[in-house]
Amino acid sequence: MRIFVFLHVLTMFAAVAASIGPAYLLHRIARTGDVPTIRRVFALAAPLGKAIPILFTSGAALGIVAIFTNKLNPFEPFLLIAYVMFAMAAITGSTVNGPWQRRVTQLAAESPDEAPSPELAAALHDPRMRAVDWFDRLIILAFVFDMVVKPFS
């Protein structure tokens, strides 16, 4: 049933939009060092952050259902590539992005309004976040390439 392919793609697009758009905005706002703005925007993004794992998990489950309802081989090379990329993205999101956002939110709440505290400044300028920002963009491009071109299949 192609409906599960559609639902999988729809859910994954929603998951990517919910995670990448706000993450990009949060990183840009973090670089300003404007503590009151950081507090407000990070607080507004928190509920969306809770939805991200639900969307990705739902998208993955719908993808698995789509594989079997459409009689695809779950070991097709493009699917194996997708599984690995999904795991890489999930690990990055749960071990780097999520903790960074929670840390910045907490430190911004404790920081004076005039300027970021030294701890907040260190978190805001964490060099890993610039690398993760690029990783997120590149992995999305890799996913689109993998799902459209289906290399090695």
N, C-alpha and C positions, 0 to 999 in steps of 0.2 A: 504494500500500500504506500503510494507516494505521499500520502498525507503525513506520514511520520517523518519523511525526509523534510517536507516543508516545516513541520513543527520543530524539528531539530535545528534547521537553519534559522528559523525565526527566533527560537530561544537563545541560540548561540549569538546571534546578532544583538539581541537585547542584553545578553550578559557582557559582551564586549563593549557595547555602548555604555552600560552602567559602570563598567570598571575603568575603561580607558579615558573617556571624556572627563569625568570628575578627577581622576588621577592626574591628568595633564593640567587641569585647572588648579588643583591643590599644589602641585609642584611649582607652578608659576607664581601662585600667591605666596607660597613659602619663601621664595627667593626675594620677595619684597621686604621681608622683615617687619611688616606692619602687624604688630601683635593683635590689636583688636579685630582686624580683618581676618587674620589667621584663625582666631578663636571662633568668629561667627561662621566662616565658610567651612571650617573643619567640622563644627558642630552640625551644620546643615547637611554635610555629606555623610555623617555617621549612619543614619538609617539606610541610605542607599548601599553603604558598605556591607550591611547585614544581609541585603538581598543578593549580593553578588554570588556567594557560594551556592545559594539556592538555585539561581538561574543557571550557573555552570553545571551543577549536578543534574538538574532537569534536562538541560541540553545534551549532556553526555548520555543520560538514560534514554532519551528519545533517539539519539544516534544509534545506540545499541538495538533498540526496538526496530529502527529503520533498516539496520543491517539484516536482521532476521526476517522481517516481513517482506523485504524486497529480494530475499534469497541471495544476498551478497556473501562472498567469502570473507569472514571476519579477519582473515590473515592476508588480505590483499596488501601489497606493499604500501599503497597510499594510506590505508587505514592504520597499518603498523606505525608509519611515520606520524600520523595524527595522534595516535595514543601516546607516543613519546613526547611530542610537542605539548600535548595537553598536560601530561604529568609535569613537564618542565615549567609550564606557565602556572599551574596550580601550586607547585612548590615555591616558586618565586613570589606569587601573590600572598601566600599564607606565611611565608617566613621573612619576607622583606617589606613588601608594600603595606600589608595590614599592620604589622607591628610599628612601622615608621609612622603611619597615620595616627595610631593610638598614642605613640610616644609624643608626637608633636602636639596633639590635642591636650594631653596632660601637661606638658611643659608650658604650653601657651597659657593654660589656665593659671599656672603658678608664676608666670612671668609678668613683670611690670608692663604697663601700656606703652611707655615711652620708647623702650627699646627691648629687643629680645634678651633674656637672661643668657649667660654664657652657655648653659646647657641647651637652651632652645636654639641658640645660634649654631651650636655644633650639630644638632639634629637637622636644622634647616639646610645646612650645607654638607650633609652627609654625601660623600662622593659616590657611594653605591647607588644613590637614588638617580643620579644622572645616567648611570649605566643601565639601571633597570628601566628607566624611561625609554631608552633606545631599544632595549631588549623587547619591551612590550610592543613597540611599533613594528619591529622586525618579525616577531613571532606571528603577529596578525597577518603580515604580508606572506609569510611562509605558509600559514594555514590556508589562506585564499589560494595561493599557488597550488598547494597540495590537493585541495578539494576540487579545483577546476581542472588542472592539468593531469592529475592522478599519475605522477611519475612512477616508472618501473612497473606499471600495471598493464 
